[in-house]
Amino acid sequence: MFNNDNKILACIDGSKYSQSVCDYAAWISQRTGAPLQLLHNLEHPVGASTADLSGAIGLGSRDTLLQELTEVEEQRNRLMMEQGKLMLAAAKERIGQGGTEASTKQRHGSLTESLIEMEDDIRVLVLGIRGEEHEQDTTHLGAHLEATIRALHRPILVVNTEFRVPEKVMLAYDGSDASSKALDMLAQSPLFKGIPVHLVTVGEDPADSNTLQHKATEVLQAAGHNVTAVTLDGKPSETLVSYQAEHDIDLTLMGAFSHTRLRELVLGSLTAKVLLKSNKPLLLLR
């Protein structure tokens, strides 16, 4: 359950997606009234490299060399901290120009571990599909993205394009627990109030699909949504992305990694495939 203190948390770095992350996070904050916080995470804690350096130098090396290397590494960490603070300041200013206030936070260590520690305070997490080190690698997901999605039980908006105010959303619905959470969020959250919904089911038995869609449509219509419900055949990842493009869907909601690891090894992950193929943001729920 969320309370009034749960935050929209936006993860920023030096990647090309950071501005869009800020814009989508601000939009969510404005629509929901939830406070917004900007997070910059440094992977390597300050001063953590001294032991590594001493081991690499070896026996018999001069103490002054170790001291110099340690000082260089500490200076590097200080510069990285300052760079992060500048990023946070710039992001806060950008959001402020749109009329949204934001707090800032800088942490050290594993991003996934940082987010796990902060999970109880998160309402929605917003982050780019790749960080600055891998933003040109379009064939793989970001290094921390899958681990973060698997670890957190919070809605996660994965940003992969420039910001556009969502005017149509799609729910990839199969009746699973995760997609049912997405359905509940669509129906209950002020984030999507008044936005038309495309309810899409792919690859299910027609009779099962009709039953699923009938119940889901009733829920969404009762919440005031204009619903377009369709059942499609084909490979789910390709079909969903094609439908998204054909109907100019601005944002897609779907369950994340609902299959077991063993099944994903055999069949591949629908979540990962859609993330790689889609050029519109995905809101993932587990």
Secondary structure, DSSP 4 states (H G I P E B T S, - for coil): ---TT-EEEEE--SSTTHHHHHHHHHHHHHHH---EEEEEEESS-TTTTHHHHHHHH-TT--HHHHHHHHHHHHHHHHHHHHHHHHHHHHHHHHHHHTT---EEEEEES-HHHHHHHHGGGEEEEEEESS-TTSTT-TTS--TTHHHHHHH--S-EEEE-S-----S-EEEE--S-HHHHHHHHHHHH-GGGTT--EEEEEESS-HHHHHHHHHHHHHHHHHTT--EEEEEE-S-HHHHHHHHHHHTT-SEEEEE-S-S-HHHHHHH--HHHHHHHH-SS-EEEE-
